[in-house]
Amino acid sequence: MGEKVRRVIILFLDMFTFNNGRHSISRPSPFTNIRDGFFHGLSGGSSSSFIGQWTYDVFLSFRGTDTRNNFTSHLYNALHKKGINTFIDNELRKGDEISPMLLKAIEESRISIVILSTNFASSTWCLDELKKILKCKEEKEQMVLPVFYDVDPSEVRHQKNNYEKALTALEERFKDDSKVKGWKAALKEVANLSGWPVGKGYF
C-alpha cells in the first residue's frame, strides 16, 4: 500500500479527534476497525498492479449546496496541506449529464471520498458520480470512503426521508425506470460500506 494512501486515511480519521477550542470530537471505537480494514484491503498483492496509474490521490464527491462551505472545504484544505493531490469540482453544475472531465477524474483517482448529505440524492450529477465511483471500485480497485454528513446510513441504505423524496421526484421526472433503479442500488451499496457519521455541528 502506498504511503500517501495511508496518510489520507490517518488524516481522515484524525479529523474526528481534533480540538479547535470549540469542539472536542471523540472517534467512536468502530473507526479503529474501519481503519484496519482499509489497510488490510490495500495490503494485498493485487493492488500493486495499479500503482502509478493514478493522477489524483483523492476525488471528492459531494452535494455543493450542503457541504461545499463547511465539511468539504475543511476536508479539502486538510488534505491539500498534507500534500495529498485532491480533485474537487468547484464549477457550477448545469444540466443532467455528468461531464466527461469528471468521469475522467474519477477514473484517475486512487481514493474517492463520498460525502452523503441531506440533499445528495436530489442531484443526478452526484448519483452518476456515485455509480462511476463504485464501478471504479470494482474494476480498478479504487478505495471508497463514505461520509454520512447529517444523515443516518440507514436513510441512505433504505432511501428514507429526503432520499425517498428525491428519488420519488426522479422517478416522476425520468421515464427510464432502470436509471433510477441503478441510482437506488448504488446508494444501497455505498451505505453498506464502512464509513463515518458526521454531525452537522462538527464543522
JOBELHU-V295984 format. One line per field, one symbol per residue. burial: b if it has 24 or more other ideal C-beta (glycine too) atoms within 12 Angstrom, else e. A space follows every 10 residues. Layout:
BEGIN
burial: ???
END
This chain:
BEGIN
burial: bbebbbbbbb bbbebbeeee eeeeeeeeee beebbeebee bbeeeebeeb eeebebbbbb bbbbebbbeb bbebbbebbe ebebbbbbbe eeeeeeebee ebbebbbbbb bbbbbbbbbb bbbbbbbbbb bbbbebbeeb bbbbbbbbbb bebebbbebe ebbeebbeeb eeeeeeeeeb ebbbebbbbb bebbbbbbee ebb
END
